[in-house]
Amino acid sequence: MNGPFLTYPGPYAPSRSVRASALVFEDPSSLALLAQIERLAPSEANLLIIGETGTGKELVARHVHQLSPRRDQPFLAVNCGFWSEALIETELFGAEGVAFIGAVGAKKGWFEAANGGTLFLDEIGDLPLSMQAKLLRVLQERKVVRVGSTSSHTVDVRLLAGTDIGLKDAVAAGRFREDLFYQLRVASVLLPPLRDRPGDILPLTSFFLREHGRRFGYDGATLSEDATRALLRHSWPGNIRELENAIHRAVAACGSGVIRSDDLHLASVAGAADPEPAPALPNNASVVSGGLAFEEALATLFEAGGEGLLERIEDAIFRSAFEFCQRNQERTAALLGVGSDIVSARLVRVGETASKAEREPRLVIGA
């Protein structure tokens, strides 16, 4: 039986997206990538997975784990960009004898939780420099020291890391440690963007049609010829994530069982009909601040400044979209074009929904 597949942040993570199980390798470039993965997977080498946002870095990491000798042990996938600098050390390395998330005791970090298995750190380039030094030490010594403790815990973890940025450029700019870069890049794979592997578009579409049809309680949605042409012509700047969201929206809106190009709401591409322009915000829009025009509200916020300005604006957008979608998280994710796990985590953070940890008794893991 395979080991647990967990996607963090948090010990009670939302269920992983449909996209995280869309294992499709049909385009020639994807088949070449698959052959490379099959060569690298059995080794114990750290692996750097490089690709644009939405190309399926976590999917590749899961596949590497499944093909490795560690397949029956835990797999944990963690987004380094989710946590604040104040919390990331506790999440990575654990805590002991200090308060965390409303409890006092001992907490295993991701390295200890993944012991014997595989840990995938996505968006590794977002890791603060202070944490980069500590991560490097863990990789070199295979030991972690929990926050609040002086004793170390030995860990046996294969590390996979994902990035959609040029880490070499980050090293040159002083934002990423050169020694950690080379420690992570013992081996690397480059995921082509979806526009460069067109042979995967229709197989992925068929997969998403089946899965989202099942989620909505019906089967049999099909593509019209014009929808098929639109899918193949589109440049897919958002890669597989964009494709999944387009199919999700189309399945939700399609009443006849036949999806047409208009149901996909794709951006304009050469040779395709221009979509209807998005409606302008009304003058009395109150997305960010009640009664003010959207632009005026933004100007007011910019003048006020303050810490966390972008996060406050994003919080307001998530709240407004959630209300607009009648507090339905799946519809909110489709509307904003982001993963449902991102919506769930953000709504918990801004207090719109309760986390599972708040709904259920918290398990405190002993040393």
N, C-alpha and C positions, 0 to 999 in steps of 0.2 A: 504494500500500500504506500502511496506517495506521501511525503511529508507535508506539513501544513503550508499553504500558500497564503501569506498575509501581506496586505498592502498598508503601510503606515502612511501618514502620521497617526499616532495614537494606538493604544492597545485595542480599542474598539473601532476599527477602521470601517468606513462604508464599503459595501461590496464593490469589487473592482468592475470596471466598465466592460461592456461587450467587446470593445476594442482590444482589451487586454488578453482576450482569448482568440483573437482573429488570426490564427496561424495560417497565412496564405503565402506560398512561395511558388508562383507560376511563371512570372516574367523571367526571361533569361538572366537578367541582372540579379533578381532575387534568388534564383537557383544557384548562381555563383556565390552569393552571400551565404546561402544555406550550407554549401560545401565548406566554406571557410569556418562557419560556426561549428560544423561537425568535426573539423580538425582541431579547433581550439578548446571545445567543451570539455574533453576528458582531462585536460591538464589542470594543475592547481594555480596557474598563473593568474595574477590580477588582469582584468580586462577592461579597457576603456571603450565604451560604445558611443560613437559620435553620430549625430544626426539632427536634422531640423526638428523643431517642435512638431509633435504629432506623427512622427515617422514610425513609432512603435518600439522605442528603446527598451521599455519595460518588457514588452512581449519577447524581444530577443533575449533579454536577461533571463526570463523564465525558461525559454527554450534551452539556453546554455545550461541552466541548472538541471533541467530534465534529462539532458544528454550526458551529464557528469556523474561520477561515482557518488556524489552527494545527493542524488535525486530523492532518496528516502528520508532526508533530513530537512529542516526548515528552510524556506525561502522567504526573505523579508525584503520588500521594496519600500524605500523611504525617499521622500522628496525633500532635499536639503533646503530648498527655497521657502518651505512652508513655515519653519520655526524661526522665532526671533533669536538673536545672538545670546540673549540671557537664558534661553531654554535649551538650545541645541546641545550643550555639553551634557546636561542631564539625560536628554533623549538618546544621545549616542552612547554614553558610557555608564549611565545609571546614577543612582544616588543612594546614600545611606545615612540614616540618622538625621535627615532634614525633611522639611515639609515639601510635598510635591502633589499637585492636583488634589488638594484637600485631604491628604493623608500623610501620616508620619510613619516611617519605617524604612524598608529596603526596597529599591526598585531596580530591576534589571534594565540595562540599556539595550539598544538594538544589537550591539555586538554580542552580548551575552545571550540574548534571545535567539540569535541566529547561530549559536555555537554548534559546530558540526556541519553546518549547512552553508548557505550562500546569502550574502547581504548585498543588495543593489542600492547604491546611493545615486539617485537621479539629481540632475542640476548640481553636480559637484562643484561647479564654478561659483555657485552662490555661497559656498561655505566660507565663513569669516576666516581671516588670516590666523587668528588665535587658535581656532579649531583645526586649521590645516596642520599646524605644528603638532598638535596632540594626536591627530589622526595618523600622521606620519610615524610618530613614536609607537602607536598601537600596531601599525603594519609591520614595523621593524622588530618589535619585541614580542608581539602576540600576547600582550597583556593589557588589561584595562584597569584603571583606578576610578572607582565611583566617586562622584562629588560628595564631600563630607567624610571620605575614608582615606586611610593611609595605606591600606593593604591592596594588593593587586589580585586580579582574577585572570587566569589563563584562558584564552579564547582560541578556537580553531575555526576560522571563518575564511571562506573565499570571497574576496571583494570584487564586485563589478561596479563600475561607475559610468554614469551617463552624462553627456553634455551636449548642448546645442550651440555652444559658443566656442570660439577659437581659443583653447586654453594656452596655446603658444603665445598668442597676442596678450592674454591675461598675464602670463609669466613675464613677458617683456615690459608690461605696464606696471609690474610690481603688485598685481592683485592676486596672483596665485604663485605658490612656492614652486620653484624649479625642481627641487629634490622630490617633492610630492608628485609632481607631474610625471617624472620618469618612473617613480614607484608604481603609479597607477597604470602607466602605459607600457607595461611589460608586453602586452599584446593589445591590439585594437581592431575594431571593425567599424567600417563606415557604412551607415544606412543611406541608400539613395533616396531622395525625395520621391513622392508618388508620381510626380510628373515624368520622372526618368525610368519608371517601371510600369508603363501603361498596361502590360499584360496582367497586372494584379488588380486593376480597377474593377472589372466586371465580376471576377471571383469574390473580391471583397464585398462588392455590392450584393451579390447573392447571399453571402453570409449574413450581412446586416439586415437584409430583407427578412430572412428566416427568423433571426433572433428577435428583432424588434416587432415583427408580426406576432411571434409567440408571446412577447411581453404585453402586447395590446389585446391578446386573446383571440387572434384569428390568423389564419394562414392563407397563402395564395396570392399575395400582392405581386404584381409583375410590372415590368418596365415596358413602356411604349417605345416605338422606334426612335421618336424624337428625344425621349429621355435618355436612351442609350447613347445616341449621338452626342447629347449635351455632356454626359458624364465623360465620354472619351475625349471631347474637345477641351474640357475645363483644365486649367493649369494647376489646380489644387495647391494653392499657397499654404493652406492649413493641413495638407497631407491627409493621413488616414483619419485623424480626428475630424477634419472638415467633412470628409466623405461620410463617416458615421453619423455626424449631426445632420447632414443633408438628408440621408435616408431615414433617420429617426423622424425628422420633421415631416417628410413626405408620407411616411406610413401613418403618422398621426393625423394628417390632414386629408389623406386620400379617402374618398367615399366610395369610389367605384371599384377599387381593387386593382386598377391600372394606373400606375404612376406616370404622369406626363412631365415634360420638361419644366412647365410652370410650377409644378409641385415641389421641385428641387430648390428653387430660389437661389440659383447659382449666380455668381458675379458674371458680368459680361466677358465673353471671350471672343477671339477673332472668328468670324463666320457664324456666330450665334446671335440670336435676337437679344437686344439690350433688355434687361429686366426693368420693371417699373421702378422709377426712382423712389427711394425711401421718403415717406412723408416728413416734412420739416416739423420741428417741434413748435407747438403753438406758442404765441407770445406770452401766455400766462402759465407756461409749463412750470411745475413745481417739483421737478425730479430731485433736486438737491436741497432747495430751501423754499418753503411754502410761500406762494404768492409772487415770487420773483421769476423773471424770465431766466431760462437756463443759462444763457451767457452772463446775465447780471449776477446770478448766483455764483457762478464760477469766479467772476471778477471779484466779488465780495470775499470769497474764500481765499483767493490769491493774495488780496491785500492784507487779510488777517494773518496769513501764513501759519506758522506754528508747526509743531512736530507731527509727523504722520499725515500730512495733508493728502497725499495720494491715497493712502489707505482709507481715510475718512470719505473721500469722494467715491472710491470703489465700494465701500460699505453701503453708501446711500444707493448706488446703482443696484447692488445685489438685493437690498431690501425692497426697492421699488419694483424690480423685475419679479421678485417672489410674490409680491401683492398682486401685480398685474396678471400673473399666471395662477391666481387663486390659490396661492401657497402650495403649489405643486412643484416639487423639486426637479422632477424629470423634465417638465415643460420649461422650467426656468433655465435649466442647463441647455436645452435645445434653443431657446430664445437667445441666450447670450453666446452660444457657440463654444461652450466650455464643457469639461467633463462633469458628470454628476457628483463625483467625489469632491471636486473643487467647490461646487455649490454647497454641498452638505457641510464641508469643513468651514466655509465662510459663514454660513447661516448659524452654525453653532457658535462661532467666534463672536458674532455680533449680537447673540442672544435671541435670535428669531426662532431657533429650535434648540431642544435639549440634546446634549450628547448622550450616547448610550451609557457612558460612565456615570452620568447624572441620573439616568433612569433606572440603573441597576446598581446593586452594591458593588463597590470597587474591590477588586482582588489585589491584595498587597503581597508581592512575591518576596519570599524570604531569601536570605543570603545563601 
